[in-house]
């Protein structure tokens, strides 16, 4: 018996093209969207759904959307209920199948439209939603940190100058060398606090100098600095995607960002450096169709700074970007705060994934 011919007919092709034209605005969304008939046949799939499934739009359109899920019956029931006008919108959680990948947990929203026999199915990746929530918290935290630091630094700066000046005047009136030692302590500690205040205010004082940046030149500059400070016991691995284009940014800020992260890593690697087993990796990649800061970008730089150290202590994992939080005795706790501030000025963000033996700081910056 001959198999039925599934070759699209001219009307089918025309219908598909018309649907693509009608729904092309869905391609601008970061969420996954499909428009289907009430029987589940896909009329349109947006670019985000193509990316998530690892399939072309041509392969998705005309297929049964229910077959894309690990629990197809739930979508079939939802579509039937929508067709029967039982609700305006229905929500539930399930798993979306992906080509050559593990299923993706998604939140499904099934919505009836004003057009008969057309239903919009929106899929929100749960991991993406969690990430967006985390990014919002980071952005709010960074803004609060900025205001706190700025206000605190100004409140400290003025009386600090008065304390130092008074100590100098007091020193001039003293004949005893022993008592002069105490005024020197006051002056020294006032200078140390002044340096700390200047570092707190530095990101907000210095103008943002934009020019063409080659991220690999930035990484190489940092590597040379680290090699001079740690000439033995540290292996620096360069795993670069040389196709990454130059982009507009502040080169000095980005050098400082990568240096702060890498220097923290080297300090955490002290035991491994002494043993000669320390490894620090700079890895660059292109991230495609990525969403952060509630905005979707076609391309983004993905720079990883990875070390094989003991990992970030659990007690500060959720607070490492807070000012004055440090996992090292004597640390200022400003390096990562400044790094996050600099990257956010480039409309990007820094994420950290750390377990014993592997700490990965990932810098994401949009590319043109």
GUVOPA-525743 format. One line per 4 residues: number of its first residue (from 1); their letters; for each residue x, y, z of C-alpha. Coordinates in Angstrom, 3 decimals, always signed. Layout:
N
NUM) a) X/Y/Z ~ ...
! end
This chain:
368
1) xxxx) +0.000/+0.000/+0.000 ~ +1.384/+3.363/-0.984 ~ +2.242/+5.820/+1.793 ~ +0.262/+9.057/+1.761
5) xxxx) +2.008/+11.903/+0.062 ~ +2.864/+14.650/+2.581 ~ +4.424/+16.986/+0.016 ~ +2.958/+20.458/+0.633
9) xxxx) +0.557/+21.577/-2.045 ~ +0.611/+25.085/-3.495 ~ -2.290/+26.251/-1.259 ~ -0.498/+24.789/+1.800
13) xxxx) +2.682/+26.660/+0.943 ~ +0.733/+29.865/+0.339 ~ -1.111/+29.423/+3.647 ~ +2.159/+28.894/+5.508
17) xxxx) +3.703/+31.968/+3.908 ~ +0.661/+34.051/+4.820 ~ +0.815/+32.837/+8.437 ~ +4.521/+33.708/+8.614
21) xxxx) +3.753/+37.215/+7.383 ~ +0.854/+37.675/+9.830 ~ +2.746/+36.467/+12.876 ~ +6.252/+37.690/+12.088
25) xxxx) +6.135/+40.140/+15.004 ~ +6.385/+37.101/+17.310 ~ +9.973/+36.715/+16.089 ~ +10.850/+39.801/+18.143
29) xxxx) +9.892/+38.052/+21.384 ~ +12.382/+36.245/+23.613 ~ +9.702/+33.770/+24.704 ~ +8.815/+30.680/+22.660
33) xxxx) +5.578/+31.084/+20.663 ~ +3.577/+28.804/+18.369 ~ +0.260/+29.475/+16.659 ~ -1.721/+26.268/+16.136
37) xxxx) -5.038/+24.960/+14.879 ~ -7.357/+23.521/+17.494 ~ -6.208/+20.048/+16.421 ~ -2.615/+20.966/+17.340
41) xxxx) -1.213/+21.460/+13.830 ~ +1.397/+24.226/+13.903 ~ +0.660/+27.257/+11.711 ~ +3.618/+29.339/+12.865
45) xxxx) +6.668/+28.968/+15.121 ~ +8.785/+31.967/+16.114 ~ +12.590/+32.154/+16.025 ~ +12.927/+31.536/+19.774
49) xxxx) +11.016/+28.242/+19.442 ~ +13.235/+27.231/+16.525 ~ +16.315/+27.836/+18.667 ~ +14.924/+25.982/+21.667
53) xxxx) +13.883/+22.908/+19.692 ~ +16.977/+22.886/+17.502 ~ +14.757/+22.593/+14.416 ~ +13.948/+24.880/+11.514
57) xxxx) +10.593/+26.597/+11.217 ~ +9.898/+24.600/+8.073 ~ +10.253/+21.361/+10.074 ~ +7.992/+22.584/+12.895
61) xxxx) +5.181/+24.129/+10.803 ~ +2.661/+21.469/+9.806 ~ +3.683/+19.107/+12.617 ~ +1.549/+18.355/+15.676
65) xxxx) +2.736/+20.566/+18.534 ~ +1.628/+18.004/+21.123 ~ +4.355/+15.662/+19.901 ~ +6.920/+18.253/+21.022
69) xxxx) +6.162/+17.565/+24.687 ~ +6.896/+14.677/+27.004 ~ +3.213/+14.748/+28.018 ~ +1.351/+15.338/+24.727
73) xxxx) -2.091/+14.595/+26.178 ~ -2.002/+17.690/+28.402 ~ -1.654/+20.069/+25.452 ~ -4.272/+18.172/+23.431
77) xxxx) -6.720/+18.515/+26.306 ~ -5.896/+22.220/+26.689 ~ -6.423/+22.871/+22.967 ~ -9.735/+21.002/+23.030
81) xxxx) -10.889/+23.055/+26.017 ~ -9.832/+26.263/+24.271 ~ -11.757/+25.226/+21.163 ~ -14.829/+24.630/+23.344
85) xxxx) -14.525/+28.145/+24.810 ~ -14.041/+26.778/+28.322 ~ -11.415/+29.432/+29.202 ~ -9.606/+32.490/+27.868
89) xxxx) -6.142/+31.282/+28.943 ~ -4.789/+28.142/+30.583 ~ -1.410/+27.649/+32.275 ~ +0.557/+24.562/+33.272
93) xxxx) +4.148/+23.301/+33.540 ~ +5.626/+20.538/+31.403 ~ +8.756/+19.512/+29.453 ~ +9.587/+20.495/+25.861
97) xxxx) +11.529/+17.981/+23.754 ~ +14.715/+19.275/+22.094 ~ +16.818/+17.825/+19.316 ~ +20.051/+16.344/+20.747
101) xxxx) +19.412/+17.953/+24.140 ~ +17.676/+17.134/+27.392 ~ +13.990/+18.202/+27.593 ~ +13.487/+21.816/+28.656
105) xxxx) +11.157/+22.626/+31.593 ~ +8.627/+25.214/+30.418 ~ +5.565/+27.049/+31.651 ~ +2.843/+26.747/+28.978
109) xxxx) +0.229/+29.435/+28.379 ~ -2.583/+28.464/+25.982 ~ -4.620/+31.460/+24.796 ~ -7.608/+31.655/+22.480
113) xxxx) -7.513/+34.321/+19.785 ~ -10.305/+36.247/+18.112 ~ -9.656/+34.286/+14.917 ~ -11.577/+31.045/+14.732
117) xxxx) -9.480/+27.864/+14.949 ~ -6.265/+29.693/+15.879 ~ -4.730/+29.289/+19.327 ~ -1.525/+30.871/+20.630
121) xxxx) +0.729/+28.627/+22.719 ~ +3.410/+30.525/+24.633 ~ +6.256/+28.672/+26.340 ~ +8.304/+30.291/+29.103
125) xxxx) +11.470/+28.331/+29.936 ~ +11.467/+27.924/+33.697 ~ +15.254/+28.204/+33.876 ~ +15.036/+31.426/+31.866
129) xxxx) +12.396/+32.775/+34.218 ~ +14.568/+31.918/+37.214 ~ +17.527/+33.558/+35.516 ~ +15.567/+36.717/+34.743
133) xxxx) +14.487/+36.908/+38.372 ~ +18.125/+36.512/+39.440 ~ +19.255/+39.200/+36.997 ~ +16.603/+41.580/+38.279
137) xxxx) +17.814/+41.007/+41.821 ~ +21.426/+41.597/+40.715 ~ +20.479/+44.835/+38.945 ~ +18.506/+46.076/+41.941
141) xxxx) +21.323/+45.027/+44.256 ~ +23.905/+46.831/+42.094 ~ +21.834/+50.018/+42.102 ~ +21.368/+49.837/+45.874
145) xxxx) +25.097/+49.156/+46.309 ~ +25.948/+52.144/+44.142 ~ +23.788/+54.505/+46.182 ~ +24.987/+53.046/+49.486
149) xxxx) +28.658/+53.258/+48.489 ~ +28.357/+56.776/+47.138 ~ +26.538/+58.096/+50.206 ~ +28.729/+56.232/+52.668
153) xxxx) +31.946/+57.338/+50.963 ~ +30.917/+60.989/+51.034 ~ +29.875/+60.733/+54.685 ~ +33.265/+59.249/+55.573
157) xxxx) +35.375/+61.510/+53.374 ~ +34.693/+64.838/+55.063 ~ +35.288/+63.883/+58.729 ~ +38.262/+61.782/+57.659
161) xxxx) +40.038/+64.853/+56.319 ~ +39.319/+66.654/+59.584 ~ +40.737/+63.785/+61.676 ~ +43.930/+63.658/+59.629
165) xxxx) +44.387/+67.437/+59.759 ~ +43.844/+67.509/+63.523 ~ +46.398/+64.727/+64.004 ~ +48.984/+66.673/+61.984
169) xxxx) +48.401/+69.848/+64.009 ~ +48.600/+67.865/+67.246 ~ +51.892/+66.340/+66.147 ~ +53.414/+69.809/+65.677
173) xxxx) +52.627/+70.673/+69.299 ~ +54.259/+67.536/+70.734 ~ +57.816/+67.284/+71.969 ~ +57.665/+63.592/+72.880
177) xxxx) +58.678/+61.104/+70.186 ~ +56.604/+58.407/+71.905 ~ +53.435/+60.475/+71.623 ~ +54.247/+61.296/+67.991
181) xxxx) +54.006/+57.597/+67.231 ~ +50.288/+57.740/+68.145 ~ +49.591/+60.659/+65.824 ~ +51.423/+58.800/+63.058
185) xxxx) +49.080/+55.850/+63.610 ~ +46.077/+58.179/+63.258 ~ +47.478/+59.721/+60.057 ~ +48.389/+56.321/+58.591
189) xxxx) +44.945/+54.833/+59.281 ~ +43.223/+57.972/+57.939 ~ +45.250/+57.630/+54.723 ~ +44.311/+53.937/+54.483
193) xxxx) +40.616/+54.776/+54.835 ~ +41.000/+57.578/+52.297 ~ +42.419/+55.090/+49.794 ~ +39.454/+52.772/+50.437
197) xxxx) +36.979/+55.632/+49.946 ~ +38.689/+56.644/+46.697 ~ +38.383/+53.060/+45.424 ~ +34.695/+53.037/+46.338
201) xxxx) +34.090/+56.252/+44.415 ~ +36.377/+55.445/+41.461 ~ +33.764/+53.834/+39.144 ~ +31.434/+56.809/+39.549
205) xxxx) +34.097/+59.475/+39.035 ~ +35.970/+58.216/+36.000 ~ +34.357/+58.992/+32.621 ~ +33.289/+56.048/+30.455
209) xxxx) +35.868/+56.063/+27.607 ~ +34.429/+54.146/+24.667 ~ +36.529/+52.750/+21.835 ~ +37.063/+49.571/+19.830
213) xxxx) +37.876/+46.625/+22.114 ~ +39.434/+43.293/+21.194 ~ +38.584/+40.969/+24.077 ~ +41.565/+38.727/+23.355
217) xxxx) +43.955/+41.659/+23.706 ~ +42.299/+42.360/+27.065 ~ +42.807/+38.741/+28.179 ~ +46.413/+38.727/+26.944
221) xxxx) +47.164/+41.941/+28.850 ~ +45.799/+40.377/+32.033 ~ +47.734/+37.154/+31.398 ~ +51.019/+39.082/+31.186
225) xxxx) +50.268/+40.872/+34.462 ~ +49.504/+37.576/+36.198 ~ +52.613/+35.911/+34.742 ~ +54.749/+38.685/+36.218
229) xxxx) +53.154/+38.304/+39.656 ~ +52.973/+34.480/+39.637 ~ +55.935/+33.369/+37.487 ~ +55.909/+29.770/+38.775
233) xxxx) +53.246/+27.199/+39.592 ~ +50.419/+28.794/+37.550 ~ +49.364/+27.549/+34.123 ~ +47.260/+30.006/+32.115
237) xxxx) +45.223/+28.364/+29.331 ~ +43.884/+30.441/+26.433 ~ +40.831/+28.888/+24.761 ~ +39.769/+31.607/+22.327
241) xxxx) +37.170/+31.846/+19.576 ~ +39.127/+34.119/+17.238 ~ +36.015/+34.879/+15.175 ~ +34.661/+37.163/+17.914
245) xxxx) +34.550/+40.704/+16.483 ~ +35.728/+43.889/+18.117 ~ +33.037/+45.843/+19.920 ~ +32.594/+49.288/+21.405
249) xxxx) +33.538/+49.488/+25.060 ~ +35.862/+50.891/+27.710 ~ +39.090/+48.889/+27.371 ~ +40.538/+49.974/+30.719
253) xxxx) +37.364/+49.045/+32.578 ~ +37.286/+45.627/+30.935 ~ +40.961/+45.008/+31.738 ~ +40.256/+45.915/+35.355
257) xxxx) +37.201/+43.625/+35.358 ~ +39.078/+40.577/+34.057 ~ +42.086/+41.355/+36.258 ~ +39.955/+41.601/+39.418
261) xxxx) +38.322/+38.228/+38.730 ~ +41.556/+36.523/+37.668 ~ +43.532/+37.965/+40.582 ~ +40.914/+36.730/+43.040
265) xxxx) +41.215/+33.313/+41.419 ~ +45.006/+33.316/+41.780 ~ +44.751/+34.210/+45.445 ~ +42.309/+31.323/+45.933
269) xxxx) +44.809/+29.090/+44.084 ~ +47.646/+29.839/+46.522 ~ +47.970/+26.206/+47.666 ~ +47.874/+24.871/+44.085
273) xxxx) +50.422/+27.477/+42.946 ~ +52.770/+26.330/+45.702 ~ +52.325/+22.739/+44.476 ~ +52.644/+23.727/+40.805
277) xxxx) +49.152/+22.429/+39.897 ~ +47.225/+25.707/+39.552 ~ +45.341/+26.262/+36.304 ~ +43.529/+29.393/+35.149
281) xxxx) +41.570/+29.336/+31.870 ~ +40.386/+32.238/+29.716 ~ +37.677/+30.947/+27.358 ~ +35.797/+33.106/+24.843
285) xxxx) +32.697/+32.077/+22.939 ~ +29.806/+33.630/+21.036 ~ +26.396/+33.254/+22.698 ~ +23.447/+33.433/+20.305
289) xxxx) +19.871/+34.545/+20.886 ~ +20.533/+35.203/+24.543 ~ +18.315/+37.118/+26.949 ~ +19.498/+39.067/+29.950
293) xxxx) +18.309/+42.245/+31.546 ~ +14.827/+41.491/+30.111 ~ +16.235/+42.121/+26.649 ~ +17.058/+39.678/+23.897
297) xxxx) +20.326/+39.935/+21.996 ~ +21.183/+38.197/+18.770 ~ +24.859/+37.892/+19.738 ~ +26.775/+38.297/+22.976
301) xxxx) +30.359/+37.861/+24.105 ~ +30.740/+35.031/+26.609 ~ +34.046/+35.241/+28.487 ~ +34.785/+32.560/+31.083
305) xxxx) +37.485/+32.896/+33.738 ~ +37.842/+29.390/+35.186 ~ +40.128/+28.152/+37.960 ~ +40.687/+24.763/+39.595
309) xxxx) +40.763/+26.150/+43.121 ~ +38.747/+25.221/+46.210 ~ +35.654/+27.134/+45.095 ~ +33.696/+30.022/+46.591
313) xxxx) +32.730/+29.367/+50.237 ~ +29.056/+28.441/+50.588 ~ +28.640/+31.135/+53.230 ~ +29.204/+33.947/+50.694
317) xxxx) +28.123/+32.380/+47.383 ~ +24.963/+34.481/+47.201 ~ +26.756/+37.653/+48.288 ~ +30.048/+37.675/+46.397
321) xxxx) +29.097/+40.764/+44.382 ~ +28.131/+42.716/+47.490 ~ +30.630/+45.415/+48.511 ~ +33.029/+44.577/+51.364
325) xxxx) +32.236/+40.828/+51.161 ~ +35.420/+38.780/+50.832 ~ +36.298/+35.115/+51.228 ~ +39.920/+35.989/+51.987
329) xxxx) +41.281/+37.391/+55.214 ~ +42.495/+40.911/+54.573 ~ +40.555/+41.226/+51.321 ~ +38.781/+44.521/+50.626
333) xxxx) +35.700/+42.870/+49.118 ~ +35.625/+45.464/+46.330 ~ +37.119/+43.610/+43.360 ~ +33.992/+41.745/+42.253
337) xxxx) +31.714/+44.673/+43.105 ~ +33.718/+46.939/+40.801 ~ +33.877/+44.223/+38.117 ~ +30.083/+43.837/+38.139
341) xxxx) +29.664/+47.620/+38.001 ~ +31.996/+47.932/+34.998 ~ +30.271/+45.108/+33.091 ~ +26.822/+46.523/+33.808
345) xxxx) +28.025/+49.815/+32.315 ~ +28.509/+47.739/+29.138 ~ +24.875/+46.506/+29.456 ~ +26.127/+43.065/+30.488
349) xxxx) +26.412/+40.996/+33.632 ~ +28.683/+38.555/+35.457 ~ +27.519/+35.150/+36.687 ~ +29.362/+32.706/+38.916
353) xxxx) +29.118/+28.930/+39.088 ~ +31.397/+27.388/+41.697 ~ +32.054/+23.926/+43.086 ~ +35.238/+22.605/+44.711
357) xxxx) +37.776/+22.146/+41.935 ~ +36.075/+24.443/+39.414 ~ +34.980/+28.056/+39.726 ~ +33.630/+29.666/+36.556
361) xxxx) +33.007/+33.413/+36.333 ~ +31.085/+34.133/+33.122 ~ +31.056/+37.647/+31.688 ~ +28.288/+38.375/+29.183
365) xxxx) +28.374/+41.526/+27.041 ~ +26.066/+42.236/+24.054 ~ +27.730/+42.398/+20.646 ~ +26.554/+44.580/+17.741
! end
